[in-house]
């Protein structure tokens, strides 16, 4: 039987006992209703799964003994960096969740001309914390033991200029210069830039072009922001990564 996996933001080592963070404790004890003596798997993003056993459940929290560790090797050989125009609410959650399941290595949320989401400092902090929890949950479900890195939101100009030195840089475009069958990946890494709900503006496209991004054709149709990146990642993984 497959044991429950749970992400914990804490150091883990075999032979120690751990008072689980509140989020993990609530998930295991109150949502999944594990009992004392039940087993589970903990991970913190260091590339290992830690076998654990619940030893105490009380109002004060949940304690688990860590009894074993295993290296998990299911990361893609293709390093995919998703440069994603920030989308609204559940659309952004879906993009982060599915991109994590598809094996992206890093996600960079960007503010573009047509971005509809407005974030001040307080909202940005809360939103990034929420996005990290979405990514962690996707790793729990998909079996990944390394969390994709998540950058703080940046302007498109800054992100496009600084991201992926030496990597192939692509943005989806039904009239783009290259097709999937002819694209070449440099250094085993690729940056995929996807616009927000309103798409890239002409100035955004100029910014991407100046930063070395090339248009990638996946077909003649225009895809929504929550479809475009996932389709591109899946196609690139099929050809260059997870075979």
Secondary structure, DSSP 8 states (H G I E B T S, - for coil): ----EEE-SS---TT-EEE--HHHHHIIIIIS---TT-EEEEE-SSSEEEEEEEEEEETTEEEEEEEEEEE-----SSEEEEEEE---HHHHHHHHHHHHHTT-SEEEEEE-TT------HHHHHHHHHHHHHHHHHHHHHHT-SS--EEEEEEEHHHHHHHS-TTSEEEEE-TT-SEETTT---STTEEEEEE--TT---HHHHHHHHHTT-EEEES-SS---HHHHHHHHHHHHHHHHS--
